[in-house]
């Protein structure tokens, strides 16, 4: 994790030399002290980069104090640069240790005679409101500046007042009346009132403050009916209600009232925008009457732009709990059909509207109703949704304008959702997509291929008969010269791989390779090979990787491609397995292991310090060990045939009470028991790999989980058939989760799991105790069935979409890592652990960090002094703390005891807990050494005792009190 973080930060550099924190700060300090204004400004604007690279408090504190000095003595342009740096580095502000000194230097400028300098200072104070929310001198300065005659200063004061109101309850309560007077005062210009009103959105700290602010806004809406005032006031109203939560139903009614009654289009648009905000934030507060009122407004409005906005709100609500409330709380008898609702009438009316956006939202509403309300009889609605989707598909696929593409994306998303919930509609949807593919524009074809692949991954709907059309289209695209050609070749190849459930025919492979040779670059061929590896078409993938080996410029890339080629060849060897042919199975596994060992050597050579390929290496090593365990199990089962148990083995087992005696000599050698433990150990290691893959996508994690389940399945089968048939339970391995299968690979693996479990269970029930021959056959067939499912190399093996790493800093820390920290044995060491969470370009794409778990342990490495018995509690320290990062920074302390003299090894290990409470062992692990020394007084007493001198009176008294 730390390595990937370093690469991420190194990539973010701008050609600067790598310096340590102190050198970098001294370099910038030199620029700040320069006599040239340009060099000073350049030094100031480079500080955010420094904070990103070294995000720990000790440096950030020093840097901000230097910036505060520049702010204090510099000109207004330099102050403006410091202000911009402060606003860019807002998340680092809480790491300033000397807040008082920092504020003191900045605040001194507030007494300047220059109103611009005062204005910049006010904005600076407002930007720092998160760390000084209760500073009374800052509050007083803001109140004073609101009465200034200089417009620049007043605007800065308004900015600061808004920021402090958001952070401080006391300031918000104190400034509320002042803001109210200024807004209602006749002397205040209208443009200033428009800037003051948004401050009221922060008056949500308690119910009374929110209520008084709401009353004031209500008065303003009625007293100032001009368009600008109504828009600003209504929007502030909405934001205040969304933050305070209690008045959201009233706000929805108010906005609906303005939407219905106010004739101005600008006000209606604002009302729609705010309704959309509330629909996203609190859909559960929408009553049936609210949705009904919105439907009526949409049905009666003559303006397409307003209808589009209202339908956007309704389509957002249709995907939430609000839609169930709308249908469940409907008045009338049970005979009321779904078609009689205004929402459904509106959606049906809009499905064929000449405006594509309106039609897209109409079909989205129908799709969401069909998906959400499955308990109702919605057959007519399903048909309406399918017809609307097909009509919109035909319309949008012929047009490559941005509006048509946006509508097409909504249409295709609805198709995937509808097919997932209503599987009986899949055939008609897929046929319409395939029919339209030939005549569609290239941009639309790309999206339609993604949709087809998404549907086919969930359901095996692409029959072999459809492959002909896809291959014809592939040839056609290969001959075209459009800019989307490379993307289309990849997307269409993916659909072909998904649709051909078994191995690709030689004709299909020839067509794909021919088009790639004629029309593609190396990157396109690599992407297609990657997709083939994901879909289990390893033969095709191997040939493509082989062809790319000579087209890369770096040896790391060469070794990477060579390893992928070897892995694909290894998996291809396993496709020839046949049931009941165990000698052939052993030779196939041996051939696969040979290729895997070549591949892991290449993969290790492809790794670099910045890209260690840890997940890939871990996954492949586990696969190698799993294949070896399978091979060993088949050998063990075969040896039973050459050395079967004696005829009286069952009688011996009954007499001795040891059921294992039924297996004869093998059980005595404990081979089966060893094999079972090996599979359990492999399952544990797969679990560790899962826990260390915080940044992996869900499909990759599910793949690792399936490998783990296959290990547990075999260990369970060994236990149930041979080792302990009576106590083996089948309930925990019952077939669950098959309803939410996300890929063909998962579907086939789950099918094998269920089949093996049924076989083992039926053998146990019919032939108790199970004969050694039947159990061996069952185990070997289970192994072969698992290996016959082509392994899927999922996205995380090739591509890391989310990057998260943790960087730790310990204090005290030695200058030299190998040098120990000296601590007296009668004192405790206060170990401070600080950490920074670093992200890539897409933070929180799959999961977010909720808290960080820090585990500190110490072990005595070498002991010095007397060799007497030591209580086990004093030998080690074991502590754990959970901290929540704030702005990606966390800090905590541990108190450690080192009573035993000698060198102790302290290890600090971090793991993260996501928003679902799952623990991920992401690392890093940091180690420091501590040397525990004898305190001087104890040393003196010990020396005197060794010399035979009694301790003096003063020393005796000190001994009595030393424990306190």
Order of alpha helices (4+ residues) and beta strands (2+ residues): alpha-alpha-alpha-alpha-alpha-alpha-alpha-alpha-alpha-alpha-alpha-alpha-alpha-alpha-alpha-alpha-alpha-alpha-alpha-alpha-alpha-alpha-alpha-alpha-alpha-alpha-alpha-alpha-alpha-alpha-alpha-alpha-alpha-alpha-alpha-alpha-alpha-alpha-alpha-alpha-beta-beta-beta-beta-alpha-beta-beta-beta-beta-beta-alpha-alpha
